Amino acid sequence: MKIKLNHLPLLLLPFSLSVNAQEIKGELNKEVKRQEKISYILDYPQKVKGNVPLIVFLHGSGERGTNLEIVKAHSPFTYKNLIKEPVAILAPQCPENMWWDTETVYNLIKEIQKKYKIDASRIYLTGLSMGGWGTLKLAMEHPEMFAAVVSVCAPTDQVMTANIDQYKDLNMKIFHGGMDDVVLPENALNFYQKIHPVNPTAELTIFPNDNHNSWDSTYSNPALYEWMLSKRKGK
């Protein structure tokens, strides 16, 4: 058998490239600016002296888009009559086919604080389904902002459990439907098992007969708002 020597350099080419590879270590240090745009509804009490508490509500996937009115569905807006003191309620709207950009929501809250008389020690965060995920994510990223956090039928992820210590000082309630076939109740159970050792005051409530609509049982209970508004940051 004859070997054609003119083919040998092609066979050796990958080996010569790996031998000649150069390892470069460096650092990117660059300011990156981005535009943030998000629509919202703010229900702000009139004729109130002084700063007011703020409830931030993050809706689920079904309320995404450009019809701003639908963000009030399935929310504390529906049960404002159960809230016994003047509060501001802020409900941003997530764009179509997106999930919550929690850094944008954080910056929105800061902007609302600048424009309106908001009690910085009484900012509360709640959300359902996709908004429950956004609630847990934003609370993880900025636990210093919130006096209380309430998640409802929320998906969870490994980033949250990997950073479970971020929740250790938060007043937290977790709600889920025992028959939820959209976001399985195991999400809440597994997350609670992780959070309880670092935050023993966190509470988990499973509504045994609720499917994914556990937000009805959650937000229709006046005791939730009493508990929420009794919490102040730093106390």
TORPA-4810 file (N, C-alpha, C, O; in nm, 3 decimals):
<nodes>
NODE_1_0.084_-0.120_0.000_0.000_0.000_0.000_0.088_0.124_0.000_0.186_0.132_0.074_M
NODE_2_0.051_0.220_-0.083_0.129_0.344_-0.092_0.060_0.454_-0.012_-0.063_0.465_-0.013_K
NODE_3_0.139_0.534_0.057_0.089_0.649_0.132_0.124_0.774_0.056_0.241_0.796_0.022_I
NODE_4_0.027_0.857_0.031_0.052_0.982_-0.036_0.098_1.085_0.066_0.020_1.131_0.149_K
NODE_5_0.224_1.121_0.059_0.285_1.210_0.158_0.226_1.350_0.156_0.232_1.421_0.256_L
NODE_6_0.170_1.390_0.042_0.118_1.527_0.035_-0.008_1.546_0.120_-0.055_1.658_0.135_N
NODE_7_-0.064_1.437_0.174_-0.181_1.448_0.261_-0.144_1.464_0.408_-0.229_1.500_0.489_H
NODE_8_-0.021_1.438_0.444_0.020_1.439_0.584_0.005_1.575_0.651_-0.040_1.580_0.765_L
NODE_9_0.040_1.685_0.587_0.025_1.815_0.655_-0.119_1.844_0.696_-0.140_1.909_0.798_P
NODE_10_-0.219_1.798_0.619_-0.358_1.820_0.655_-0.396_1.742_0.780_-0.473_1.790_0.863_L
NODE_11_-0.340_1.620_0.792_-0.367_1.539_0.908_-0.305_1.597_1.034_-0.360_1.582_1.143_L
NODE_12_-0.195_1.663_1.020_-0.123_1.718_1.135_-0.171_1.857_1.175_-0.133_1.907_1.280_L
NODE_13_-0.255_1.920_1.092_-0.294_2.057_1.114_-0.366_2.079_1.248_-0.331_2.174_1.318_L
NODE_14_-0.465_1.996_1.288_-0.531_2.019_1.417_-0.435_2.012_1.534_-0.447_2.087_1.631_P
NODE_15_-0.337_1.921_1.524_-0.242_1.908_1.634_-0.153_2.032_1.644_-0.119_2.076_1.754_F
NODE_16_-0.116_2.086_1.531_-0.030_2.204_1.534_-0.106_2.325_1.587_-0.046_2.412_1.651_S
NODE_17_-0.240_2.333_1.562_-0.317_2.444_1.613_-0.328_2.439_1.765_-0.315_2.542_1.832_L
NODE_18_-0.351_2.319_1.821_-0.364_2.308_1.965_-0.232_2.336_2.035_-0.229_2.394_2.144_S
NODE_19_-0.125_2.297_1.974_0.006_2.323_2.033_0.034_2.473_2.036_0.095_2.524_2.130_V
NODE_20_-0.011_2.543_1.932_0.018_2.685_1.921_-0.087_2.774_1.986_-0.077_2.896_1.975_N
NODE_21_-0.191_2.716_2.054_-0.296_2.796_2.117_-0.238_2.882_2.228_-0.143_2.843_2.296_A
NODE_22_-0.297_2.998_2.245_-0.250_3.092_2.346_-0.360_3.117_2.448_-0.474_3.147_2.410_Q
NODE_23_-0.329_3.105_2.574_-0.425_3.130_2.680_-0.413_3.276_2.724_-0.306_3.321_2.765_E
NODE_24_-0.523_3.347_2.714_-0.522_3.489_2.746_-0.616_3.516_2.863_-0.731_3.474_2.861_I
NODE_25_-0.567_3.583_2.964_-0.649_3.621_3.079_-0.668_3.772_3.077_-0.574_3.848_3.051_K
NODE_26_-0.788_3.815_3.104_-0.815_3.958_3.100_-0.938_3.993_3.181_-0.993_3.907_3.250_G
NODE_27_-0.980_4.115_3.173_-1.096_4.163_3.247_-1.169_4.267_3.163_-1.108_4.358_3.108_E
NODE_28_-1.301_4.252_3.154_-1.383_4.351_3.086_-1.433_4.449_3.191_-1.501_4.410_3.286_L
NODE_29_-1.399_4.573_3.174_-1.443_4.677_3.268_-1.503_4.790_3.185_-1.434_4.881_3.142_N
NODE_30_-1.636_4.782_3.164_-1.701_4.873_3.073_-1.840_4.908_3.126_-1.915_4.819_3.167_K
NODE_31_-1.874_5.034_3.126_-2.006_5.077_3.167_-2.104_5.052_3.053_-2.086_5.102_2.941_E
NODE_32_-2.209_4.975_3.082_-2.308_4.941_2.981_-2.440_5.009_3.019_-2.495_4.983_3.126_V
NODE_33_-2.489_5.093_2.932_-2.615_5.162_2.956_-2.727_5.091_2.880_-2.707_5.042_2.769_K
NODE_34_-2.844_5.085_2.942_-2.958_5.024_2.877_-3.083_5.109_2.901_-3.093_5.178_3.002_R
NODE_35_-3.175_5.101_2.810_-3.301_5.174_2.824_-3.402_5.084_2.892_-3.417_4.967_2.856_Q
NODE_36_-3.471_5.138_2.991_-3.573_5.063_3.061_-3.709_5.127_3.036_-3.725_5.248_3.049_E
NODE_37_-3.805_5.044_2.999_-3.939_5.093_2.969_-4.039_4.994_3.024_-4.035_4.875_2.992_K
NODE_38_-4.130_5.042_3.107_-4.231_4.954_3.164_-4.355_5.037_3.198_-4.343_5.146_3.256_I
NODE_39_-4.472_4.986_3.163_-4.598_5.053_3.195_-4.645_5.006_3.332_-4.611_4.897_3.378_S
NODE_40_-4.725_5.091_3.397_-4.772_5.054_3.530_-4.899_5.130_3.564_-4.931_5.232_3.504_Y
NODE_41_-4.971_5.077_3.662_-5.082_5.146_3.725_-5.044_5.170_3.871_-4.998_5.079_3.939_I
NODE_42_-5.063_5.292_3.917_-5.040_5.325_4.057_-5.171_5.377_4.115_-5.224_5.478_4.070_L
NODE_43_-5.221_5.307_4.215_-5.339_5.353_4.289_-5.287_5.423_4.414_-5.238_5.359_4.507_D
NODE_44_-5.300_5.555_4.415_-5.241_5.634_4.523_-5.351_5.706_4.600_-5.433_5.774_4.539_Y
NODE_45_-5.355_5.691_4.732_-5.464_5.751_4.811_-5.458_5.903_4.810_-5.351_5.964_4.812_P
NODE_46_-5.574_5.963_4.806_-5.585_6.108_4.806_-5.612_6.161_4.948_-5.662_6.089_5.034_Q
NODE_47_-5.577_6.287_4.968_-5.605_6.356_5.095_-5.546_6.282_5.214_-5.610_6.270_5.318_K
NODE_48_-5.425_6.234_5.197_-5.355_6.166_5.306_-5.231_6.247_5.341_-5.154_6.285_5.254_V
NODE_49_-5.213_6.274_5.468_-5.096_6.348_5.513_-4.982_6.250_5.541_-5.004_6.141_5.595_K
NODE_50_-4.862_6.289_5.505_-4.746_6.205_5.535_-4.726_6.093_5.434_-4.797_6.085_5.333_G
NODE_51_-4.630_6.009_5.463_-4.594_5.899_5.374_-4.690_5.782_5.389_-4.745_5.759_5.497_N
NODE_52_-4.711_5.709_5.280_-4.805_5.596_5.282_-4.731_5.467_5.249_-4.628_5.470_5.182_V
NODE_53_-4.782_5.353_5.297_-4.724_5.223_5.259_-4.745_5.196_5.111_-4.836_5.251_5.048_P
NODE_54_-4.659_5.112_5.055_-4.668_5.075_4.913_-4.672_4.924_4.899_-4.584_4.854_4.947_L
NODE_55_-4.777_4.875_4.832_-4.786_4.732_4.796_-4.752_4.721_4.647_-4.819_4.781_4.563_I
NODE_56_-4.650_4.644_4.615_-4.610_4.619_4.476_-4.665_4.483_4.436_-4.637_4.382_4.502_V
NODE_57_-4.742_4.480_4.327_-4.803_4.355_4.281_-4.751_4.320_4.142_-4.753_4.402_4.051_F
NODE_58_-4.705_4.195_4.127_-4.658_4.143_3.998_-4.756_4.037_3.948_-4.777_3.935_4.013_L
NODE_59_-4.815_4.064_3.832_-4.918_3.977_3.776_-4.858_3.849_3.716_-4.736_3.832_3.711_H
NODE_60_-4.946_3.761_3.671_-4.905_3.637_3.607_-4.891_3.651_3.456_-4.909_3.760_3.401_G
NODE_61_-4.860_3.540_3.389_-4.830_3.544_3.245_-4.951_3.585_3.161_-4.934_3.640_3.053_S
NODE_62_-5.071_3.560_3.209_-5.190_3.591_3.132_-5.220_3.739_3.119_-5.302_3.778_3.035_G
NODE_63_-5.155_3.821_3.200_-5.181_3.965_3.198_-5.070_4.044_3.130_-5.066_4.167_3.139_E
NODE_64_-4.980_3.974_3.061_-4.874_4.044_2.987_-4.932_4.116_2.866_-5.041_4.082_2.818_R
NODE_65_-4.859_4.215_2.816_-4.903_4.281_2.693_-4.911_4.431_2.706_-4.826_4.493_2.770_G
NODE_66_-5.015_4.490_2.646_-5.028_4.636_2.642_-5.162_4.685_2.696_-5.184_4.806_2.705_T
NODE_67_-5.251_4.593_2.732_-5.378_4.632_2.793_-5.356_4.648_2.943_-5.362_4.551_3.018_N
NODE_68_-5.331_4.769_2.984_-5.288_4.795_3.121_-5.395_4.761_3.225_-5.362_4.727_3.339_L
NODE_69_-5.521_4.770_3.186_-5.629_4.746_3.282_-5.627_4.604_3.337_-5.670_4.582_3.451_E
NODE_70_-5.579_4.508_3.259_-5.588_4.368_3.303_-5.489_4.335_3.414_-5.500_4.229_3.476_I
NODE_71_-5.392_4.424_3.442_-5.296_4.394_3.549_-5.366_4.391_3.685_-5.312_4.337_3.781_V
NODE_72_-5.486_4.450_3.692_-5.556_4.454_3.821_-5.633_4.325_3.850_-5.682_4.306_3.961_K
NODE_73_-5.642_4.237_3.750_-5.715_4.111_3.769_-5.645_4.023_3.872_-5.522_4.019_3.877_A
NODE_74_-5.722_3.952_3.952_-5.670_3.853_4.048_-5.570_3.915_4.146_-5.474_3.848_4.186_H
NODE_75_-5.589_4.039_4.185_-5.485_4.110_4.259_-5.542_4.178_4.382_-5.663_4.175_4.404_S
NODE_76_-5.456_4.240_4.464_-5.507_4.320_4.576_-5.599_4.434_4.532_-5.677_4.483_4.613_P
NODE_77_-5.592_4.477_4.406_-5.685_4.578_4.357_-5.829_4.534_4.377_-5.916_4.614_4.412_F
NODE_78_-5.855_4.404_4.356_-5.990_4.350_4.367_-6.044_4.359_4.510_-6.164_4.366_4.532_T
NODE_79_-5.952_4.359_4.606_-5.991_4.350_4.746_-5.948_4.472_4.826_-5.918_4.463_4.945_Y
NODE_80_-5.945_4.588_4.758_-5.902_4.710_4.828_-5.989_4.741_4.949_-5.942_4.802_5.046_K
NODE_81_-6.115_4.700_4.945_-6.205_4.729_5.056_-6.166_4.653_5.183_-6.212_4.686_5.292_N
NODE_82_-6.081_4.552_5.169_-6.036_4.475_5.285_-5.916_4.538_5.355_-5.879_4.499_5.465_L
NODE_83_-5.855_4.636_5.290_-5.736_4.700_5.345_-5.780_4.818_5.431_-5.844_4.910_5.381_I
NODE_84_-5.747_4.815_5.559_-5.807_4.904_5.656_-5.734_5.037_5.674_-5.774_5.117_5.759_K
NODE_85_-5.631_5.062_5.598_-5.564_5.192_5.606_-5.524_5.235_5.465_-5.514_5.151_5.375_E
NODE_86_-5.501_5.364_5.444_-5.464_5.411_5.310_-5.329_5.353_5.267_-5.231_5.360_5.340_P
NODE_87_-5.328_5.294_5.147_-5.204_5.239_5.090_-5.198_5.275_4.943_-5.300_5.299_4.878_V
NODE_88_-5.078_5.278_4.892_-5.057_5.288_4.748_-5.035_5.147_4.694_-4.965_5.067_4.756_A
NODE_89_-5.093_5.117_4.579_-5.074_4.987_4.514_-5.013_5.011_4.376_-5.070_5.083_4.294_I
NODE_90_-4.899_4.951_4.352_-4.827_4.966_4.226_-4.829_4.834_4.151_-4.787_4.730_4.203_L
NODE_91_-4.878_4.837_4.027_-4.884_4.716_3.945_-4.822_4.744_3.809_-4.889_4.800_3.722_A
NODE_92_-4.696_4.707_3.788_-4.636_4.720_3.655_-4.689_4.612_3.562_-4.750_4.515_3.607_P
NODE_93_-4.663_4.628_3.432_-4.707_4.528_3.334_-4.587_4.472_3.260_-4.506_4.547_3.204_Q
NODE_94_-4.577_4.341_3.260_-4.469_4.274_3.189_-4.501_4.271_3.038_-4.615_4.242_3.002_C
NODE_95_-4.405_4.301_2.953_-4.431_4.298_2.807_-4.467_4.158_2.758_-4.436_4.058_2.823_P
NODE_96_-4.534_4.154_2.644_-4.575_4.027_2.582_-4.454_3.936_2.559_-4.348_3.982_2.517_E
NODE_97_-4.472_3.807_2.586_-4.372_3.703_2.561_-4.242_3.723_2.640_-4.138_3.669_2.603_N
NODE_98_-4.249_3.798_2.747_-4.133_3.819_2.833_-4.163_3.766_2.973_-4.278_3.744_3.009_M
NODE_99_-4.055_3.747_3.052_-4.070_3.724_3.196_-4.023_3.850_3.267_-3.961_3.937_3.205_W
NODE_100_-4.051_3.859_3.394_-4.022_3.981_3.467_-3.874_4.017_3.466_-3.789_3.935_3.501_W
NODE_101_-3.844_4.140_3.425_-3.711_4.197_3.440_-3.709_4.264_3.577_-3.754_4.377_3.591_D
NODE_102_-3.657_4.195_3.675_-3.669_4.241_3.813_-3.585_4.366_3.840_-3.618_4.444_3.930_T
NODE_103_-3.479_4.386_3.765_-3.401_4.508_3.785_-3.480_4.631_3.739_-3.471_4.737_3.800_E
NODE_104_-3.557_4.616_3.631_-3.643_4.725_3.586_-3.752_4.753_3.690_-3.782_4.870_3.718_T
NODE_105_-3.811_4.649_3.747_-3.912_4.668_3.850_-3.852_4.739_3.972_-3.914_4.828_4.030_V
NODE_106_-3.733_4.699_4.010_-3.664_4.764_4.122_-3.646_4.913_4.094_-3.673_4.996_4.181_Y
NODE_107_-3.600_4.946_3.975_-3.579_5.086_3.940_-3.711_5.163_3.934_-3.715_5.282_3.965_N
NODE_108_-3.819_5.096_3.892_-3.951_5.158_3.893_-3.992_5.194_4.035_-4.042_5.304_4.060_L
NODE_109_-3.973_5.102_4.128_-4.008_5.128_4.267_-3.929_5.248_4.321_-3.985_5.333_4.390_I
NODE_110_-3.802_5.255_4.289_-3.720_5.368_4.332_-3.773_5.498_4.273_-3.773_5.602_4.340_K
NODE_111_-3.817_5.493_4.148_-3.871_5.613_4.083_-4.003_5.657_4.148_-4.026_5.776_4.167_E
NODE_112_-4.087_5.561_4.182_-4.213_5.592_4.251_-4.185_5.655_4.386_-4.256_5.746_4.429_I
NODE_113_-4.082_5.607_4.454_-4.044_5.666_4.583_-4.003_5.813_4.568_-4.031_5.895_4.656_Q
NODE_114_-3.939_5.845_4.458_-3.897_5.983_4.434_-4.015_6.075_4.405_-4.016_6.191_4.447_K
NODE_115_-4.114_6.024_4.333_-4.225_6.107_4.286_-4.338_6.121_4.387_-4.412_6.219_4.385_K
NODE_116_-4.353_6.021_4.475_-4.467_6.019_4.566_-4.419_6.000_4.710_-4.305_5.960_4.735_Y
NODE_117_-4.508_6.028_4.802_-4.474_6.016_4.944_-4.495_5.870_4.987_-4.604_5.829_5.026_K
NODE_118_-4.387_5.795_4.980_-4.389_5.653_5.013_-4.308_5.629_5.140_-4.197_5.681_5.155_I
NODE_119_-4.365_5.552_5.232_-4.294_5.514_5.354_-4.192_5.405_5.320_-4.230_5.291_5.293_D
NODE_120_-4.065_5.440_5.321_-3.960_5.346_5.280_-3.951_5.225_5.372_-3.898_5.121_5.332_A
NODE_121_-4.003_5.235_5.492_-3.999_5.121_5.585_-4.118_5.027_5.567_-4.126_4.923_5.632_S
NODE_122_-4.210_5.065_5.477_-4.331_4.985_5.459_-4.360_4.962_5.311_-4.466_5.000_5.260_R
NODE_123_-4.264_4.901_5.244_-4.282_4.860_5.105_-4.300_4.709_5.103_-4.217_4.635_5.156_I
NODE_124_-4.409_4.663_5.042_-4.446_4.521_5.044_-4.451_4.469_4.901_-4.489_4.540_4.808_Y
NODE_125_-4.412_4.343_4.884_-4.402_4.283_4.751_-4.482_4.154_4.746_-4.467_4.067_4.832_L
NODE_126_-4.566_4.142_4.644_-4.642_4.019_4.626_-4.665_3.995_4.477_-4.661_4.088_4.396_T
NODE_127_-4.688_3.870_4.441_-4.714_3.836_4.302_-4.762_3.693_4.290_-4.742_3.611_4.380_G
NODE_128_-4.826_3.663_4.177_-4.883_3.530_4.157_-4.827_3.465_4.031_-4.801_3.532_3.932_L
NODE_129_-4.809_3.334_4.037_-4.762_3.254_3.925_-4.630_3.311_3.871_-4.532_3.315_3.944_S
NODE_130_-4.625_3.356_3.746_-4.503_3.416_3.694_-4.462_3.536_3.779_-4.343_3.562_3.798_M
NODE_131_-4.562_3.608_3.830_-4.534_3.720_3.920_-4.485_3.675_4.056_-4.414_3.748_4.124_G
NODE_132_-4.524_3.554_4.097_-4.470_3.497_4.220_-4.322_3.466_4.205_-4.242_3.488_4.296_G
NODE_133_-4.287_3.414_4.086_-4.145_3.393_4.055_-4.071_3.527_4.058_-3.963_3.537_4.116_W
NODE_134_-4.129_3.629_3.995_-4.067_3.762_3.996_-4.054_3.817_4.137_-3.956_3.883_4.170_G
NODE_135_-4.154_3.789_4.221_-4.150_3.832_4.361_-4.033_3.770_4.434_-3.957_3.839_4.502_T
NODE_136_-4.017_3.639_4.421_-3.908_3.571_4.490_-3.771_3.614_4.434_-3.675_3.626_4.510_L
NODE_137_-3.764_3.638_4.305_-3.639_3.680_4.243_-3.600_3.821_4.289_-3.485_3.845_4.326_K
NODE_138_-3.696_3.913_4.286_-3.667_4.050_4.327_-3.635_4.057_4.477_-3.547_4.133_4.517_L
NODE_139_-3.704_3.979_4.558_-3.674_3.974_4.701_-3.534_3.920_4.727_-3.466_3.964_4.820_A
NODE_140_-3.493_3.824_4.646_-3.357_3.769_4.657_-3.252_3.874_4.622_-3.148_3.883_4.686_M
NODE_141_-3.281_3.951_4.519_-3.184_4.049_4.469_-3.177_4.175_4.555_-3.072_4.237_4.568_E
NODE_142_-3.291_4.213_4.615_-3.297_4.338_4.693_-3.377_4.317_4.821_-3.480_4.381_4.841_H
NODE_143_-3.330_4.229_4.909_-3.405_4.204_5.033_-3.412_4.325_5.124_-3.500_4.334_5.210_P
NODE_144_-3.320_4.419_5.105_-3.317_4.538_5.190_-3.436_4.631_5.166_-3.463_4.719_5.248_E
NODE_145_-3.507_4.612_5.057_-3.615_4.705_5.019_-3.747_4.672_5.085_-3.827_4.763_5.108_M
NODE_146_-3.774_4.545_5.117_-3.911_4.502_5.146_-3.933_4.467_5.293_-3.853_4.398_5.356_F
NODE_147_-4.045_4.518_5.345_-4.084_4.487_5.482_-4.154_4.352_5.492_-4.151_4.288_5.598_A
NODE_148_-4.216_4.308_5.384_-4.281_4.176_5.380_-4.294_4.132_5.235_-4.306_4.213_5.144_A
NODE_149_-4.291_4.000_5.216_-4.295_3.940_5.083_-4.396_3.826_5.082_-4.394_3.741_5.171_V
NODE_150_-4.484_3.825_4.982_-4.588_3.722_4.972_-4.586_3.665_4.831_-4.615_3.737_4.735_V
NODE_151_-4.552_3.538_4.817_-4.555_3.472_4.686_-4.674_3.378_4.678_-4.709_3.313_4.776_S
NODE_152_-4.736_3.372_4.559_-4.855_3.291_4.539_-4.834_3.203_4.416_-4.801_3.252_4.309_V
NODE_153_-4.855_3.073_4.433_-4.842_2.971_4.327_-4.720_2.999_4.237_-4.731_3.001_4.115_C
NODE_154_-4.606_3.020_4.299_-4.486_3.065_4.228_-4.399_2.949_4.181_-4.372_2.856_4.258_A
NODE_155_-4.354_2.952_4.056_-4.243_2.865_4.017_-4.116_2.909_4.089_-4.100_3.027_4.120_P
NODE_156_-4.028_2.818_4.116_-3.900_2.851_4.179_-3.788_2.796_4.091_-3.812_2.715_4.001_T
NODE_157_-3.666_2.843_4.116_-3.554_2.794_4.036_-3.431_2.773_4.123_-3.430_2.808_4.241_D
NODE_158_-3.327_2.717_4.063_-3.207_2.681_4.137_-3.128_2.803_4.183_-3.056_2.795_4.282_Q
NODE_159_-3.141_2.914_4.113_-3.071_3.036_4.156_-3.124_3.081_4.292_-3.048_3.125_4.377_V
NODE_160_-3.254_3.071_4.311_-3.315_3.109_4.438_-3.265_3.020_4.552_-3.226_3.069_4.658_M
NODE_161_-3.266_2.890_4.530_-3.223_2.799_4.636_-3.073_2.810_4.661_-3.027_2.789_4.774_T
NODE_162_-2.996_2.842_4.558_-2.852_2.861_4.576_-2.821_2.986_4.657_-2.715_2.995_4.720_A
NODE_163_-2.913_3.082_4.656_-2.895_3.208_4.729_-2.997_3.221_4.842_-3.045_3.330_4.871_N
NODE_164_-3.028_3.109_4.906_-3.136_3.105_5.004_-3.110_3.198_5.123_-3.205_3.244_5.185_I
NODE_165_-2.984_3.225_5.154_-2.952_3.313_5.267_-3.002_3.455_5.245_-3.018_3.531_5.340_D
NODE_166_-3.027_3.493_5.119_-3.077_3.627_5.091_-3.215_3.651_5.153_-3.256_3.766_5.173_Q
NODE_167_-3.287_3.543_5.184_-3.423_3.555_5.238_-3.426_3.550_5.391_-3.534_3.558_5.449_Y
NODE_168_-3.313_3.539_5.455_-3.310_3.504_5.598_-3.374_3.610_5.688_-3.425_3.576_5.794_K
NODE_169_-3.372_3.736_5.649_-3.425_3.842_5.735_-3.560_3.895_5.689_-3.607_3.996_5.741_D
NODE_170_-3.622_3.829_5.592_-3.747_3.878_5.536_-3.869_3.820_5.608_-3.870_3.703_5.647_L
NODE_171_-3.972_3.903_5.624_-4.103_3.852_5.665_-4.169_3.793_5.541_-4.196_3.865_5.445_N
NODE_172_-4.194_3.662_5.542_-4.239_3.595_5.421_-4.356_3.503_5.445_-4.364_3.433_5.547_M
NODE_173_-4.449_3.504_5.350_-4.556_3.405_5.343_-4.558_3.347_5.202_-4.544_3.419_5.103_K
NODE_174_-4.576_3.215_5.195_-4.579_3.143_5.067_-4.713_3.070_5.059_-4.751_2.998_5.151_I
NODE_175_-4.785_3.090_4.947_-4.916_3.027_4.930_-4.916_2.944_4.802_-4.854_2.979_4.702_F
NODE_176_-4.989_2.832_4.808_-4.998_2.745_4.690_-5.123_2.659_4.700_-5.171_2.631_4.810_H
NODE_177_-5.174_2.619_4.586_-5.288_2.528_4.581_-5.241_2.383_4.581_-5.151_2.346_4.506_G
NODE_178_-5.302_2.303_4.664_-5.263_2.163_4.674_-5.293_2.084_4.550_-5.232_1.979_4.528_G
NODE_179_-5.386_2.132_4.465_-5.423_2.062_4.342_-5.372_2.134_4.217_-5.420_2.108_4.107_M
NODE_180_-5.276_2.224_4.236_-5.223_2.304_4.125_-5.156_2.212_4.023_-5.059_2.144_4.054_D
NODE_181_-5.209_2.212_3.900_-5.149_2.130_3.794_-5.078_2.217_3.688_-5.038_2.167_3.583_D
NODE_182_-5.064_2.347_3.718_-4.988_2.437_3.631_-4.848_2.458_3.688_-4.748_2.435_3.621_V
NODE_183_-4.843_2.502_3.811_-4.718_2.508_3.887_-4.736_2.414_4.005_-4.810_2.445_4.098_V
NODE_184_-4.672_2.302_4.003_-4.697_2.197_4.101_-4.665_2.246_4.243_-4.571_2.324_4.263_L
NODE_185_-4.743_2.200_4.342_-4.720_2.243_4.480_-4.582_2.204_4.533_-4.536_2.261_4.632_P
NODE_186_-4.516_2.109_4.467_-4.379_2.074_4.507_-4.285_2.194_4.501_-4.187_2.200_4.575_E
NODE_187_-4.316_2.290_4.412_-4.235_2.411_4.406_-4.234_2.482_4.541_-4.128_2.520_4.591_N
NODE_188_-4.351_2.498_4.599_-4.362_2.565_4.729_-4.304_2.481_4.841_-4.234_2.532_4.929_A
NODE_189_-4.331_2.351_4.838_-4.282_2.263_4.944_-4.129_2.256_4.945_-4.067_2.267_5.050_L
NODE_190_-4.071_2.239_4.828_-3.925_2.231_4.820_-3.859_2.362_4.860_-3.756_2.363_4.928_N
NODE_191_-3.918_2.473_4.816_-3.862_2.604_4.852_-3.872_2.628_5.002_-3.780_2.680_5.064_F
NODE_192_-3.985_2.590_5.060_-4.003_2.607_5.204_-3.903_2.522_5.284_-3.850_2.567_5.386_Y
NODE_193_-3.878_2.402_5.236_-3.779_2.317_5.304_-3.641_2.380_5.303_-3.563_2.362_5.397_Q
NODE_194_-3.611_2.454_5.199_-3.481_2.522_5.190_-3.478_2.648_5.277_-3.377_2.676_5.342_K
NODE_195_-3.588_2.721_5.278_-3.587_2.851_5.346_-3.605_2.839_5.498_-3.555_2.923_5.573_I
NODE_196_-3.676_2.736_5.543_-3.707_2.727_5.686_-3.582_2.724_5.776_-3.583_2.790_5.880_H
NODE_197_-3.476_2.653_5.741_-3.358_2.653_5.829_-3.294_2.791_5.845_-3.237_2.820_5.950_P
NODE_198_-3.302_2.877_5.742_-3.239_3.009_5.752_-3.339_3.117_5.794_-3.299_3.222_5.843_V
NODE_199_-3.468_3.090_5.776_-3.572_3.186_5.812_-3.690_3.111_5.874_-3.790_3.085_5.806_N
NODE_200_-3.679_3.075_6.002_-3.784_2.994_6.065_-3.919_3.064_6.075_-4.020_2.998_6.098_P
NODE_201_-3.923_3.196_6.060_-4.051_3.267_6.069_-4.130_3.264_5.938_-4.248_3.299_5.936_T
NODE_202_-4.065_3.224_5.828_-4.136_3.214_5.700_-4.249_3.110_5.712_-4.233_3.007_5.777_A
NODE_203_-4.362_3.139_5.648_-4.479_3.053_5.660_-4.522_3.000_5.524_-4.519_3.073_5.424_E
NODE_204_-4.562_2.875_5.521_-4.616_2.812_5.401_-4.760_2.773_5.426_-4.791_2.707_5.525_L
NODE_205_-4.850_2.814_5.335_-4.990_2.775_5.342_-5.028_2.704_5.213_-5.013_2.760_5.104_T
NODE_206_-5.076_2.581_5.226_-5.127_2.505_5.111_-5.279_2.501_5.122_-5.334_2.451_5.221_I
NODE_207_-5.348_2.553_5.021_-5.494_2.541_5.016_-5.527_2.408_4.949_-5.512_2.396_4.827_F
NODE_208_-5.572_2.309_5.024_-5.579_2.172_4.970_-5.670_2.155_4.850_-5.646_2.069_4.767_P
NODE_209_-5.775_2.236_4.839_-5.872_2.220_4.731_-5.852_2.318_4.617_-5.931_2.318_4.522_N
NODE_210_-5.749_2.401_4.623_-5.725_2.501_4.519_-5.637_2.445_4.409_-5.542_2.371_4.434_D
NODE_211_-5.670_2.482_4.286_-5.581_2.455_4.174_-5.488_2.575_4.160_-5.438_2.626_4.261_N
NODE_212_-5.463_2.620_4.038_-5.367_2.728_4.019_-5.421_2.863_4.067_-5.346_2.959_4.082_H
NODE_213_-5.551_2.869_4.091_-5.614_2.997_4.129_-5.607_3.022_4.280_-5.699_3.081_4.336_N
NODE_214_-5.501_2.979_4.344_-5.487_3.001_4.489_-5.477_3.148_4.524_-5.481_3.185_4.642_S
NODE_215_-5.464_3.235_4.422_-5.462_3.379_4.450_-5.596_3.426_4.506_-5.600_3.523_4.582_W
NODE_216_-5.705_3.359_4.470_-5.836_3.399_4.524_-5.840_3.378_4.675_-5.880_3.468_4.750_D
NODE_217_-5.798_3.262_4.720_-5.797_3.233_4.863_-5.697_3.323_4.937_-5.718_3.360_5.052_S
NODE_218_-5.587_3.358_4.868_-5.484_3.441_4.931_-5.529_3.585_4.947_-5.529_3.639_5.058_T
NODE_219_-5.568_3.648_4.838_-5.593_3.793_4.841_-5.731_3.830_4.897_-5.755_3.947_4.928_Y
NODE_220_-5.821_3.732_4.911_-5.953_3.762_4.967_-5.955_3.756_5.120_-6.059_3.776_5.181_S
NODE_221_-5.841_3.727_5.180_-5.833_3.714_5.325_-5.784_3.845_5.387_-5.669_3.882_5.367_N
NODE_222_-5.869_3.916_5.462_-5.827_4.043_5.520_-5.710_4.029_5.617_-5.635_4.125_5.639_P
NODE_223_-5.693_3.910_5.676_-5.582_3.889_5.769_-5.447_3.903_5.700_-5.348_3.939_5.763_A
NODE_224_-5.442_3.876_5.568_-5.316_3.891_5.495_-5.270_4.036_5.498_-5.153_4.064_5.522_L
NODE_225_-5.363_4.129_5.473_-5.326_4.270_5.468_-5.294_4.323_5.608_-5.207_4.409_5.624_Y
NODE_226_-5.364_4.273_5.709_-5.332_4.311_5.846_-5.190_4.269_5.882_-5.113_4.346_5.939_E
NODE_227_-5.156_4.145_5.846_-5.020_4.097_5.873_-4.918_4.178_5.795_-4.818_4.222_5.852_W
NODE_228_-4.942_4.198_5.668_-4.848_4.268_5.582_-4.820_4.409_5.634_-4.705_4.448_5.650_M
NODE_229_-4.926_4.483_5.660_-4.911_4.623_5.699_-4.860_4.639_5.842_-4.823_4.750_5.882_L
NODE_230_-4.858_4.531_5.918_-4.800_4.538_6.053_-4.648_4.531_6.051_-4.583_4.556_6.153_S
NODE_231_-4.591_4.497_5.935_-4.447_4.480_5.924_-4.380_4.608_5.879_-4.428_4.677_5.789_K
NODE_232_-4.270_4.638_5.942_-4.188_4.753_5.904_-4.044_4.707_5.885_-3.997_4.621_5.959_R
NODE_233_-3.977_4.763_5.788_-3.839_4.726_5.763_-3.753_4.763_5.883_-3.758_4.875_5.933_K
NODE_234_-3.676_4.666_5.928_-3.586_4.692_6.041_-3.647_4.661_6.175_-3.582_4.677_6.278_G
NODE_235_-3.777_4.615_6.175_-3.841_4.581_6.302_-3.898_4.442_6.295_-3.957_4.394_6.392_K
</nodes>
